Amino acid sequence: MSTQSAAERPPVLIRSAQDVTELVNSGAARGSHAKMIVLLALGGIFLDAYDLTSLAYGITDIKQQFGLSSFGAGAVTASISVGAIIGAWFGGVLVDRLGRYRVFMADMLFFVVSAIGCALAPNAEVLIVCRFLMGIGVGMDIPVAMAFLAEFSRLRGKGSKGARTASWSTAWYVATSGCYVVIMALYFLLPDSHHGLLWRFTVGFGAVPALVILLVRNKYMNESPSWAADNGDLHRAAEILTRSYGVNATVAEDAEVPRKPERKGLPEVKRLFGPRYRARTFQALTIGLAQTFGYNAVAYGLPVIIASILAQGALNTISASLVLNLVFAVTGGVLGIRLANRAGAWRLTFVGFAVQLVSLVVLALIGKPDGAAYVLFAIAALGAFMFAQASGPGAHFMSFASLSYPTSMRGTGLGFNQGTLRVGSTLALFFFPVLSTALGSGVFWVIALAPLMGLVALLAKRWEPVGHDADALEAEAAAVR
């Protein structure tokens, strides 16, 4: 809707920051630009997944080209996660301090520069540095993208916060599948003698979507109206609502002019561990660590698992990885979105962890498959793991991390959660090749500890973030104080 058509509508009076949030939460404000912002935010998550997955298949060629040991290969693989830790911790605070829009645009620049740098890297040292910079962009992007998804969505019903925060998982798996599509296309396009360059073209292609987002930013992207209002600018919030939602938002003459919060030190981080949010923070972190460790070990190690444990060749490895992502992960992610409002994040996450635990135990018991039947059972167990991940903890751990907090600290909460659980991700990426080599199929017993930890965390506190209006409760608490 255009601004002119919005002006012809009855005015919607804004008197406080809570009015802005309630207008979005109610679903009364609907606009094509708001939907585009959600899609662009999911595009950022697409880039995160693509960049993290792009070296999953090519690490063997990188080891050969640069003469790397297992330790060196682990450093290349884990460097992006180390950068993501720093990017998430600091990026989450910046998202709350500077706003969602500025940080999101900075992310896209990180993605473009680092993707091209990785593709042209002359040695392992340059590749590690560029992957580290890419990781900083990935770490900064998750808090801002999830904040956009939460703050441009209604509280309940179709297109709700719960469904859209869960949709990040589908975007992730579509990106992972897209990465394998790119790899497969290059596999057939490049001569056999140039297959060692597959990883360079794959990584470099990651700059293209980021450039597209940068090109359309002026037409569609905007700041979060909830963030603008929460930071003392009701007039800007009204302008954003008018442009993005097509409503005739007007600041009332008797509006309560919010005072821009004074932030000294890191008060938002301290609030994460205050009486109101402490239990939610620890539960969200434990669930995140559990799902991230298991996912990284299985999903990013998928080509290694298929190639070594299932004894498959290069083309079959790429094909099986693609099929597992498309058939099991993407469909699971779609199911997780559709059931978010009906079943809730807690129940879907619990069922997902339970299925993962069973799948990993089956893989550990099968060991190295001896015969076609056992190979099919192993592939089915991998598929069940990825389906459960995408529909359960993979989709909804972000709901625990984002919907538990109000606008004023949402970015910080997401950044702390992401930065800390990236430690688990880094350990998984670094040690999986070593553990896989040393333990073979026995590595699945180690990975099985992750969903078990997630189940314990869920049973410790039955907290449901879907449908929870954190901003309203925070406003009530502030009024009492």
Secondary structure, 3 states (H helix, E strand, C coil): CCHHHHHCCCCEEECCHHHHHHHHHHCCCCCHHHHHHHHHHHHHHHHHHHHHHCCCCCHHHHHHHHCCCHHHHHHHHHHHHHHHHHHHHHHHHHHHHHCHHHHHHHHHHHHHHHHHHHHCCCCHHHHHHHHHHHHHHHHHHHHHHHHHHHHCCECCCCCEHHHHHHHHHHHHHHHHHHHHHHHHHHHHHCCHHHHHHHHHHHHHHCHHHHHHHHHHHHHHCCCCHHHHHHCCCHHHHHHHHHHHHCCCEEECCCCCCCCCCCCCCCHHHHHHCCCCCHHHHHHHHHHHHHHHHHHHHHHHCHHHHHHHHCCCCHHHHHHHHHHHHHHHHHHHHHHHHHHHHHHCHHHHHHHHHHHHHHHHHHHHHHCCCCCHHHHHHHHHHHHHHHHHHHHCHHHHHHHHHHCCCCHHHHHHHHHHHHHHHHHHHHHHHHHHHHHHHHHHHHHHHHHCHHHHHHHHHHHHCCCCCCCCCHHHHHHHHHHHC
